[in-house]
């Protein structure tokens, strides 16, 4: 029963989230998946580690596919390269069954997550976010 309540809460959070909050949720989920993979690695749980790494890979892939290359050309290119590097770290860690690439991937995503925590919706997007009617552009400009 408890697991069902958490899943319902999580589903409601995702369905009502702004685009910026969804990005933050994806980072959180990827970091949690990597932490789970590290725990499974330490416990020699191969299947669990593989599931957790695959989950992190799917999330990082989704983050890469969600980039708007028209709006943030330079930033998008940089993030694509960084996401590609994180994916290679995850694959390397899973293949070689070692922790350092997982730790590095987790640290990189945590750094990016921290940066996203300082982002706010663009001023004209705040009104549409309150109305929850359509996509709102996000700005990390300080």
N, C-alpha and C positions, 0 to 999 in steps of 0.2 A: 504494500500500500504506500509506504513512504517513498519508494522509487517512483511510483506513478505520480505522486504529488509534485516531486521535483521535476519530472519530465513535463508535466502540465505547466508548471511555473516557467520552465525554460522555454517551452513553445510559445507561451504568451509573451515572454520578454522579446523573443526573436520577431514575432509577428507585429509587435507594436513598436519596434525599434526604428530609429532614424538611420539613414545610410551610414552616418558617422559611428553611431553606436553599434551597428552591425559589424563594421570593420574592427572595432574594439573587441566585440564578442569573438570574432574569428581569431584574433591574436591570442586572446585568453584561452580559447579552446586548443589552439596549436601548442601553446606553452604547456598546458595541462597534459596534452597527449605526449609531448616529449618527456615531461616529468614521469608519466606512467611508463613510457618506454625505458627510461633509466632505471626505474624501480624493478621492472620486469627483467632487465639485463642483469641487475645485481642478484635477482632471485633465480636466475637461469631459466626463466619462463620464456622460451623461444616463441611460442604462439602468441602470448600476450605482448611481447616486445614487437613482434611483426605487426600485430593489429594496431598497436599504438603508433608505430612509425608510419604505417599506411594511412592512418587517420590524419596525422600531422602533414603528410605529403598531400593528401586531398585538400586540406585546408589551405596550405601554402599555394597550391595550384589555383584554388578559387580566388585567393587574394591576387595572384598574378593576372588571372583572367578578368578581374573586376576593375583593373586600372583603366583610366580614361586617358588614352594616349594623345587625344586632341587637346584636352585642357592642360595637362601637365607633362608636356613632351619630355623635358629633361629629367624631371623627377620620376616619371613613369619608366623611362629607360633604366635609370639607376635602380629603382625598385625591382624591375624585372631581373636585372643582373643579380641583385641581392637574393631574391627569391630562388633563382636558379642555383645559386651557391648553397643556400640553406637546403634545398632539395638534394643536392649532391652530397652534402654532409649527412643527411638522414639516410640516404641509400648506402653510403660508405659505412656508417655506423651499424646499419642492419646487416650488411654483408660480412663485415669483419668482426661483428659482435664486440664492439669496443665503445667505451663511454665518451672519450674526448670529443668526437664529432657531434654527439648528442648535446653535450654541455655547451659547445660553441654555438650550435643552432639555437638552443634555448636562450643563450645570452643575447644573440643577435635579435631574436624575435622580441625578447623582453625590452631591449633598447628601443626597437621600433614601436612597441606597444606604449612605452613611456612617452615617446614623441607624439603619438596619436592622442594620448590623454590631454595634451596641451592644445590640441586643435579644437576649433569651434566652428559651427556652421557659419557660412558667409552671412553678412547682415541681412540681405534680402531673403535668405532662406529660413531665417528664424520664424517668420510669420507662417510660411507654408508648412514648417515642421509642426507648429502648434495645431494647424488644421489637419495634418496628416493626410495630405491629398496627393502629393507627387514628389518625385526625386528632388532633393535639394543639394546644390553643389557644396563641397566642403573646402575650406581653406585652412592651411597650416601657416599662413603668413602671420607673423607676429605683430 
